[in-house]
Amino acid sequence: MNGIIEIDVHGKDVELAIVEIRKHLGNAKPSVYRIRIIHGFHGGTRSRDGIWDEFSYGREPKVKRITMGDNQGITELVLREY
């Protein structure tokens, strides 16, 4: 079992990306501790900003914190500590 769900939202506008992320978040099994969102860097900064606005600051109870991934084109939603 993999505890990380990876979602690629390249080429999607912010609203569609958030809908897809919410779908995965709602369907996440208890074993999932992180959702990795690949939005890209050069064309994905608008998506990144929208994702941070939507899921940070305690707006989504399932998301404990939000972090940058291994590079600037990735955002990770931490659901629980590993």
C-alpha positions as a Markdown table, in Angstrom:
| # | Residue | x | y | z |
|---|---|---|---|---|
| 1 | Met | 0.0 | 0.0 | 0.0 |
| 2 | Asn | 1.2 | 3.4 | -0.9 |
| 3 | Gly | 0.5 | 6.2 | 1.5 |
| 4 | Ile | 0.9 | 8.9 | -1.1 |
| 5 | Ile | -1.7 | 9.8 | -3.7 |
| 6 | Glu | -0.1 | 11.6 | -6.7 |
| 7 | Ile | -2.3 | 13.9 | -8.8 |
| 8 | Asp | -1.1 | 15.6 | -12.0 |
| 9 | Val | -3.1 | 18.8 | -12.8 |
| 10 | His | -0.9 | 20.1 | -15.6 |
| 11 | Gly | -3.0 | 22.0 | -18.1 |
| 12 | Lys | -6.1 | 22.3 | -15.8 |
| 13 | Asp | -7.4 | 25.6 | -14.6 |
| 14 | Val | -7.5 | 26.3 | -10.9 |
| 15 | Glu | -11.1 | 25.4 | -10.4 |
| 16 | Leu | -10.9 | 22.0 | -12.2 |
| 17 | Ala | -7.7 | 21.2 | -10.3 |
| 18 | Ile | -9.3 | 21.9 | -6.9 |
| 19 | Val | -12.3 | 19.8 | -7.9 |
| 20 | Glu | -10.0 | 16.9 | -8.7 |
| 21 | Ile | -8.0 | 17.3 | -5.5 |
| 22 | Arg | -11.2 | 17.4 | -3.4 |
| 23 | Lys | -12.4 | 14.2 | -5.1 |
| 24 | His | -9.1 | 12.4 | -4.2 |
| 25 | Leu | -9.1 | 13.9 | -0.7 |
| 26 | Gly | -12.7 | 12.7 | 0.0 |
| 27 | Asn | -11.8 | 9.2 | -1.3 |
| 28 | Ala | -8.5 | 8.9 | 0.5 |
| 29 | Lys | -8.2 | 5.8 | 2.6 |
| 30 | Pro | -6.9 | 6.0 | 6.2 |
| 31 | Ser | -3.5 | 4.7 | 5.0 |
| 32 | Val | -3.0 | 7.8 | 2.9 |
| 33 | Tyr | -0.8 | 10.4 | 4.7 |
| 34 | Arg | 0.1 | 12.7 | 1.8 |
| 35 | Ile | -1.4 | 14.0 | -1.4 |
| 36 | Arg | 1.2 | 15.1 | -3.9 |
| 37 | Ile | 0.0 | 17.6 | -6.5 |
| 38 | Ile | 2.0 | 18.1 | -9.6 |
| 39 | His | 1.1 | 21.5 | -11.1 |
| 40 | Gly | 4.3 | 22.5 | -12.9 |
| 41 | Phe | 6.3 | 25.6 | -12.3 |
| 42 | His | 6.4 | 27.9 | -15.3 |
| 43 | Gly | 2.7 | 27.5 | -16.2 |
| 44 | Gly | 1.6 | 26.1 | -12.9 |
| 45 | Thr | 2.1 | 29.0 | -10.5 |
| 46 | Arg | -1.5 | 30.1 | -10.7 |
| 47 | Ser | -2.6 | 26.6 | -9.8 |
| 48 | Arg | -0.1 | 26.4 | -7.0 |
| 49 | Asp | -1.3 | 29.7 | -5.6 |
| 50 | Gly | -5.0 | 28.6 | -5.8 |
| 51 | Ile | -4.2 | 25.3 | -4.1 |
| 52 | Trp | -2.4 | 27.0 | -1.3 |
| 53 | Asp | -5.3 | 29.5 | -0.9 |
| 54 | Glu | -7.9 | 26.7 | -0.9 |
| 55 | Phe | -6.2 | 24.1 | 1.4 |
| 56 | Ser | -4.0 | 26.1 | 3.8 |
| 57 | Tyr | -4.9 | 28.1 | 7.0 |
| 58 | Gly | -7.1 | 25.3 | 8.4 |
| 59 | Arg | -9.7 | 25.6 | 5.6 |
| 60 | Glu | -9.8 | 21.9 | 5.0 |
| 61 | Pro | -10.0 | 19.8 | 8.2 |
| 62 | Lys | -8.3 | 16.7 | 6.7 |
| 63 | Val | -5.2 | 18.7 | 5.7 |
| 64 | Lys | -2.9 | 19.2 | 8.7 |
| 65 | Arg | -0.3 | 21.3 | 6.7 |
| 66 | Ile | 0.7 | 22.1 | 3.2 |
| 67 | Thr | 4.3 | 22.0 | 1.9 |
| 68 | Met | 6.4 | 22.4 | -1.2 |
| 69 | Gly | 7.4 | 19.2 | -2.8 |
| 70 | Asp | 10.9 | 18.2 | -4.0 |
| 71 | Asn | 10.7 | 21.0 | -6.6 |
| 72 | Gln | 8.7 | 24.2 | -7.1 |
| 73 | Gly | 6.3 | 22.4 | -9.5 |
| 74 | Ile | 4.9 | 20.2 | -6.7 |
| 75 | Thr | 2.7 | 20.9 | -3.7 |
| 76 | Glu | 2.0 | 18.4 | -1.0 |
| 77 | Leu | -1.0 | 18.2 | 1.3 |
| 78 | Val | 0.0 | 16.4 | 4.6 |
| 79 | Leu | -3.0 | 14.6 | 6.0 |
| 80 | Arg | -1.1 | 13.0 | 8.9 |
| 81 | Glu | 2.5 | 12.6 | 9.9 |
| 82 | Tyr | 4.1 | 9.4 | 8.7 |
